[in-house]
Amino acid sequence: MREVMDELMRWWSAGETVGVGTVVGTWRSAPRQPGASMLVGPGGEAVGSVSGGCVEGAVYELSQEVVESGTPVLQRYGVSDDDAYAVGLTCGGILDVFVEKVSRETFPELGDVAADIEAGRPVAVVTVIEHPDPAWVGRRVVVHPEDDGDDTASVLGSLGSGRADDAVRDDARGLLAQGRSAILTYGPDGERRGEGMRVFVAAHAPKPRMLVFGAIDFAAAVAKVGSFLGYHVTVCDARPVFATKTRFPGADEVVVKWPHDYLQGEVDAGRIDSRTVLAVLTHDPKFDVPLLEVALRLPEVAYIGAMGSRRTHEDRLARLREAGLTEPELARMSSPIGLDLGARTPEETAISIAAEIIALRWGGAGERLAVTEGPIHHHHPAHESEPA
């Protein structure tokens, strides 16, 4: 929902009613991830996308019907062998889309949610998408991370049952910590072992971080691509003459500090997590060896890539082994950095680095799709399971 929040808030603030279709489940080669949303505004405006064009027309019509009736609908779109004219996905995927009516009356907490997202505060919206009692469908709670005070104060709304509220609150916080949206299943009253109620947890965590070390021309290109991919990008270099905001307009922040000191400080402050990617572009031992000593010992980050030739890589490995790094720790480093795209320019190299990050995130092989078989989009447990 993040990508359509500005338009949604404009209508919500004006007291208008909006039809909202949200992807809650995906299987096989579905083109969008859970959380992708499409709005149908009060004047019939269409904003956003749930499938990249395959089923937008059907979702548009359903959204108008839901706004008129007020009854939310969970609809599955996919390939139909029985009806060649059925609305489906040409990519062969399957989408579950939850369509609901959103207004100040139906979603009074939306203003608080939008403020949290804008400020970068983690927040999860839990919505009932399936229940034996139709009155439950569409109910929601808004969950924030646990604080040191009254635990219930960080939860807005209710599903109508304290037991259900407690169950989804705890599980939503777990997903929020991972920055992951998902469907969860419970018994009708929130029983852990049971079926009947399904909820969609839309986890809105701050942007994942990309730390780019080394204020070189390649860093400017990597920062630009990282920002395009949705990362909060920091460029760090110890040399103030090179580490300037003017040279890195694509970065969210530019830091003048020794790389290893900066990384250790961010670790100590709790600002490094399992989604963080690190691109070490200094290819200078006095910078990258102390930095990689810190990076490769971190408990979990998504990616650690280090630029340099194969000779530089071998020299770097030798220095890191002398510093006491183990082979499993060294194996976490992607070096030479990036996929083999034949890149030459800084911009092309940035694409190869981004491609490697994406491939590792989703389990891609980095091969040409034209010469491979099977699903285009790889299975990922964060958002896929077989449909019922």
N, C-alpha and C positions, 0 to 999 in steps of 0.2 A: 504493500500500500504506500510505501514511502515515496515512490515516484509520482503518485497522483495526489499526494497530501495537500499541496498548495491549492489545487482546484477544488478538492473536497472541502477544505476548510473555508474557502471563499463562499461556497454555497451554504455550508452548515452555519457559518456565522450570520448569513443573511436570512436564516430561518427557512431555507429551501429544503426540499426533499430530493434525495439522490438515490438512484439504483446502483448498487455496488456488487459486481461479480468478482470473486476472489478465487484464485487457484488454491485448493487445499490439499490435493493429492495428485501425484503424477506417476505414470508407469511407462516403461519402454522409452520411445524416442520423443517424449513430450517436449515441446519447444520452450516452455516457460517453467520457472521454479515455483514452489509453493509460496504464496504471498503476493504474487503478481496480480494486479487488480485492474479492472476496467470500470469506469463510471459512465452512467447515463444521467446527464444533468436535467434540470427542470425544463429546459427548452429543447430537450432531445439531443443535446450535445454528447458526443462520444469521446471519452478521454481515456488513454491507456490501452492496454492489451492483455489478454489472457492466453493467446496462442500464436501471436504473430500473424494473424489473418485468417486462420483456418475456421474458427467457430465464432468469430466476433459478431457476425450477423445474428446468429442464434442467441448468443448471450445478450445482445442488445434488446432483442424482442422479449426475452424472458425477463430482463431487468424491468422493462416497462410494465409487464404483467404483474411482477412482484410489487412494484411501487403502487399499482392500482389496487391490488388485493391486500397488501400488507403482510402476506404470508411468505416467509423465506423458503427457498427451494435449494436442495442439493441435487445437482444435475451432472451426469457423467457423459462425456463426449469422447468418442473413439471410433475405430473402424468397425463398420457393421457389414457382416457377410450376408445377412438376411435381406437388407434393404439397401440397394445401391445408391439410393437417393438420400439416405440418412445423413445428417450432419456428422462429419467425422474429421479426423486429422490426416492429412495427406502424408505426414511423416510416419504414420503407423503407431503413434503414441496414444495414450489415454489420459484424459484430464478429468478430475472431479472439480467442479466449480460451484461454490456456494454463493447464491444470489440473495441479497437482502435489501431492505429499505433503510436508508440512513437519514436521520434528521436529528434535530435537537431533542426530540421526544424519544426516539428509539435508541439513541447513542449519546446520552448527556455527558459521558466522560471523554468524548472525542477531543474536546479542547485541551484537556489535561494531557492526553496521549500525544497530540500534536506538539505541545510545548516540550514534552520530554524528548521527543524525537529531534526537534529543532535544537535543543540544548545538548544533545548527545548523551542523555541519561537513558540507561537501559529500561525498557518497559515491554511487557508482553500482554497481548490481548487474547483472551481465551473465549471462544465462541462455541456454543453448542450447535453442531451441524446435523445431528441425528439423535432421536430419542423416541421411546415408545409413546410418550406423552407429547403431542404436537405443541403444547403450550411452552415446553422447554426450549424448543428449537429457536435459535436466535438470541437466547439469553447469553450474557457475557460477564466476565470479570476482567478487570485490569490489574495486572500483578507487577509489582516493583521488586527489586532485589531486597533481601532481608536486611533490616536495619537493627540498630542496637536498642530501639525503643519498643513500642507496642507493635507486635508483628502484624496484627490485623489492620493497622493504620496504613500499611503499604498495599492494601487491596481495595479496589473500588468496585462497587456493584456486587451482585450475587447471582448464582445460578438458581437460588431458591431453596438450597439445602446446605446446612453447615458442613455436613459430611462431604458433599461434592465440592464445596468451596475449598475445604482443607486439602483434598486430594489434588485438585487441579493447581492449586497455589504452589504446592511443593514441587510438582512435576514441571510446571511452567518455569519455575526458577532454575531448575536443572537445565532446561532447554535454553533459557535466556543466557546462562553462563557460557553455553556453547555457541551462542549466536545462531541457533538453529530453530526453524519452524517445523511443525509436525502435527499429524493427527494422533490423538491419544484415545484409547478405548477404556471404558469403565462399565460397571453395572449401572442401572438406572438412577441410583442414588449416590453414585460416586464410589461404589465398591471396587476395590482393587482387582479382585478376581470376579470377573463377570463381563457381560456384554449388554449392549442395548443403547448406551450413550456414547457418542463419539464427539470429541471436541477438537477444534483446530486452534493450535497455539501459534499465533503470529508473534515471533520474537523480534523485537526491534532493538538491536544492540548497536552501540556506536560503530562507525565504519571500522573495518579491519585496518591494521597499520602496515605500511610499507616503509622500511627504513633503508635509505640509499646512502651508502658510505663512499665518499670520494667525490669532490666537486669538479668533475670532468665533463666534457661534452656528452659522453655516453650517459652520465647521470641525469642531465637535463631531459634527454629523450626517455629514459626509464621513468623519471618522475611524471612526465606527461602521460605516458601510457598507463602508469599505475593509477593516476587520478581518474583517467577514463574508465578504468576497470572498477572504480568505486573505493579505492583505498585512500586513507588519510596518509599523505606522503610527507616524510621528513627527509631532508638531505642534510647530512652531517659531514663536516670536514674540519680539521684542525687549523687550516690556513685561511685567515680572515679575508685575504685579498681575493680568494676564489669563491668562498662560501658567502655569496650575497644573494639577496632576494631577486635582484635584477637579472642575474644569470639563470635563475631557476623559477620562472613564473609559473610553472606547472606544479610546484611543490606547495603544500599547505604551510610548511615552516622550514626555515633554514637555520641550522645550529652550528655555531663555531665552537668546537670542542674536540678533544681527542676522542676518536671513535669508541675505543674500549671503555673510556670513562663515561661517555654518554650512554652507551648501551647498559652498562652496569647500573647507572643511576636510574634508568627507565625500568630495569628489572626490579630494583629495590623499591621503586615507587608503585609496583604492581601494574605497570602499563604495557607489559609484554604478555601475550597470551597465545593460545594454540592457532589463532588465525594470522598471526604476525608473519610477514615475509621480510627477509633481510637480503639485500643485494650489496655485496662487498665489491666495489669497483676500483678500489685504491691501487691494486696490484703493486704495492710497495710494502716490503716486509715490516718496516718499522711501524706501519699503520695496521696492516691486515692481520699479522700474526697475533699481536695482543688482542685484537678485536675478535678473531676467530676462537681464541682460547676461551673467551667469555661465551660467544655465541654457540659453539658446539657442545658446551656443557649445560646449556639451558634445558630444563625438563621437557619442554615441548614448544616448538614453533612450527609453522607450516612449511617454511622453505628457508634454506641458507644457500645462497649462490655466491661464488667468488670468481671474479674475472681474472683472466691471465692465459698465457699460452700454456701448452703442455709442459714446457720446460719450467715455466714459472710455477705451475701446479706441483710438479715434482719437488722443486725447491721448497715450496710452501709446506708440503707434506712432511718433508724432512725436518723443517724447523718446528712444526707442530708436534711431531713425535718427540723431539728433543725436549719440548715443553711439557711432555707427559700426557698428551692426548692419546686415547686408546683407539684401536681400529674401528670399533663400533661408533665412536664419536666422530671420527674422521669420515666414516661412510655417510654421515648425515649431510655432508657438504657436496653441493652440485658444482663441480669444477672440472674442466672449463665450463663456464656458465652458459645456460641456454640450450635450445634445441638446434640441431644442424639444419639451418635453413639456407646456408650459403650467404649469410648476412655480411654486408660490408660496411654500410654507413651506421652511425649511431642510432638512427631511427630504426633501421632494419634489425640491428642488434637488440634494441629494446623490445621489438616484437618477438624475437627468439627467446628472450628471457621471460617475457609475459607468457609465451606459449608453454614454456616448461613449467611455470607456476600453475597454469590452468591444468595442464596434463597431470601433474602430481596431485592436484586438488581433487580431480574427478576420476582419476585412474585411466586417463587416455594414454595411448601408445605413442602418440606423436607421428603417426604414419599418415600417408595420403588416404583419405576416405575412399577414393576411387579404386584403390587396390586392396581394400579390406572388405570383409563380409561381416554380417551381423548388425546389431543395433548401432545407430550413429551415436546416440547418447549412452554412455556407460552407466550401468547400475551403480547407484550410490546409496548406502543404507540411510543416509541422513534424510532422504526424501522419497524413497521408493520401497514398496512392498507389493506383492501381487494383489490385484484387486479381487474383492470377493465375488 
